[in-house]
Amino acid sequence: MTGGCRPETADFLIIPKQVLDEMLSHCKAGLPNEACGILAGRGNEVSKIYAMSNIENSPVSYLMDSGEQFRAMKDMRANNVEMVAIFHSHPSSAAYPSPKDVNLAFYEEAVYLIVSLASGEPVVKGFTIREKEILETEIVVKDAG
């Protein structure tokens, strides 16, 4: 591992239940539009969520507020954590990257989490997207304590 990036071989992401619950709440609050944000931590373990505003206000697309992103990156540096995942919701489609999601997957070291709100219960899936190749990443939820 060099430069503080996640190892490219990580095939799972550990998310504390509290962070997962906060992510799901943010996604539900964004309805009927997509919601988005960043998960930070070390290696393949998340420790902090940065819920972002979707400035596109769209049910099929998202764009994070650049000012919020800047503040999140500054806070990550101050707290010695790094971006390990980017999340967004799909209000009415499956938890799988759309062609637009794939084309805009600029962070090969990040896991892309998609929260589907299409059915009664949220479905969360993670993916790495490298050179337009989509590979599912296991999500491990860690209970507090």
C-alpha positions as CSV (number, residue, x, y, z in Angstrom):
1,M,0.0,0.0,0.0
2,T,1.4,3.3,-1.0
3,G,0.3,6.9,-0.6
4,G,-2.3,6.1,2.0
5,C,-4.7,4.6,-0.5
6,R,-6.8,1.5,0.1
7,P,-5.2,-1.7,-1.1
8,E,-6.6,-2.6,-4.5
9,T,-7.2,-6.1,-3.3
10,A,-9.7,-5.3,-0.6
11,D,-12.9,-7.2,-1.4
12,F,-14.9,-6.1,1.6
13,L,-15.8,-2.9,3.4
14,I,-16.5,-2.7,7.1
15,I,-19.2,-0.2,8.1
16,P,-20.2,0.5,11.7
17,K,-24.0,0.0,12.1
18,Q,-24.4,3.6,13.4
19,V,-22.8,4.9,10.2
20,L,-24.9,2.6,8.0
21,D,-28.1,3.8,9.8
22,E,-27.1,7.5,9.3
23,M,-26.4,6.8,5.6
24,L,-29.8,5.1,5.2
25,S,-31.6,8.0,7.0
26,H,-29.8,10.6,4.7
27,C,-30.9,8.6,1.6
28,K,-34.5,8.3,2.8
29,A,-34.6,12.0,3.7
30,G,-33.5,12.9,0.1
31,L,-36.5,11.2,-1.5
32,P,-37.9,11.6,-4.1
33,N,-34.3,12.6,-5.3
34,E,-31.0,10.8,-5.1
35,A,-29.0,11.5,-1.9
36,C,-25.2,11.2,-1.8
37,G,-22.2,11.4,0.5
38,I,-18.7,10.2,1.4
39,L,-17.6,7.6,3.9
40,A,-14.1,8.0,5.4
41,G,-11.9,5.8,7.4
42,R,-8.6,3.9,7.2
43,G,-7.9,0.9,4.9
44,N,-11.2,-0.8,4.3
45,E,-12.9,0.3,7.6
46,V,-15.3,3.2,7.7
47,S,-15.3,5.5,10.7
48,K,-17.1,8.6,9.6
49,I,-19.9,9.7,7.2
50,Y,-20.1,13.0,5.3
51,A,-23.7,13.5,4.2
52,M,-23.7,15.7,1.1
53,S,-26.3,17.8,-0.7
54,N,-27.3,16.7,-4.1
55,I,-27.2,20.0,-6.0
56,E,-28.9,18.4,-9.0
57,N,-32.1,17.7,-7.0
58,S,-32.8,14.8,-9.4
59,P,-34.4,11.4,-8.9
60,V,-32.0,9.8,-11.4
61,S,-28.7,11.7,-10.9
62,Y,-26.5,13.4,-8.3
63,L,-23.8,15.9,-8.0
64,M,-22.2,16.7,-4.6
65,D,-22.0,20.3,-3.5
66,S,-18.3,21.3,-4.1
67,G,-18.1,23.4,-1.0
68,E,-19.3,20.6,1.2
69,Q,-16.8,18.2,-0.6
70,F,-13.9,20.7,0.1
71,R,-14.9,20.9,3.8
72,A,-15.1,17.1,4.0
73,M,-11.7,16.6,2.5
74,K,-10.2,19.2,4.8
75,D,-11.8,17.5,7.8
76,M,-10.5,14.1,6.6
77,R,-6.9,15.5,6.5
78,A,-7.3,17.0,9.9
79,N,-8.6,13.7,11.3
80,N,-6.0,11.5,9.5
81,V,-8.7,9.5,7.6
82,E,-9.2,9.1,3.9
83,M,-12.2,8.6,1.5
84,V,-12.9,4.9,1.4
85,A,-16.4,5.0,-0.2
86,I,-18.8,7.2,-2.1
87,F,-22.5,6.5,-1.6
88,H,-25.7,7.5,-3.4
89,S,-29.2,6.3,-3.5
90,H,-31.4,5.0,-6.3
91,P,-34.9,6.0,-5.3
92,S,-36.6,3.8,-7.9
93,S,-34.0,1.4,-9.3
94,A,-31.8,-1.5,-8.2
95,A,-28.7,-1.2,-6.1
96,Y,-26.4,-1.5,-9.2
97,P,-24.3,1.1,-11.0
98,S,-26.1,2.8,-13.9
99,P,-24.1,3.5,-17.1
100,K,-23.7,7.2,-15.8
101,D,-22.5,5.9,-12.4
102,V,-19.8,3.8,-14.3
103,N,-18.8,6.7,-16.5
104,L,-18.4,9.0,-13.5
105,A,-16.5,6.6,-11.3
106,F,-13.3,8.6,-11.1
107,Y,-11.9,7.2,-7.8
108,E,-10.7,3.6,-8.5
109,E,-9.6,3.2,-4.9
110,A,-13.0,4.0,-3.6
111,V,-15.9,1.6,-3.0
112,Y,-19.1,2.9,-4.6
113,L,-22.1,2.1,-2.4
114,I,-25.6,2.3,-3.9
115,V,-28.7,2.3,-1.7
116,S,-31.8,1.2,-3.5
117,L,-35.0,2.5,-2.1
118,A,-37.2,0.9,-4.8
119,S,-38.8,-1.6,-2.5
120,G,-40.0,-1.4,1.2
121,E,-36.6,-2.1,2.7
122,P,-33.4,-0.4,1.6
123,V,-30.9,-2.6,-0.2
124,V,-27.2,-1.6,0.0
125,K,-24.6,-2.9,-2.3
126,G,-21.0,-2.0,-2.8
127,F,-18.9,-2.0,-5.9
128,T,-15.4,-1.2,-7.2
129,I,-15.4,0.3,-10.6
130,R,-12.1,0.2,-12.5
131,E,-11.8,0.9,-16.2
132,K,-15.5,0.5,-16.5
133,E,-15.4,-3.0,-14.9
134,I,-17.8,-3.5,-12.1
135,L,-17.0,-5.9,-9.2
136,E,-19.2,-6.3,-6.2
137,T,-17.7,-5.6,-2.8
138,E,-18.9,-7.4,0.3
139,I,-20.3,-5.0,3.0
140,V,-19.6,-6.1,6.6
141,V,-21.7,-4.3,9.2
142,K,-20.0,-3.9,12.6
143,D,-22.1,-3.6,15.7
144,A,-21.1,-1.1,18.3
145,G,-19.1,-2.5,21.2
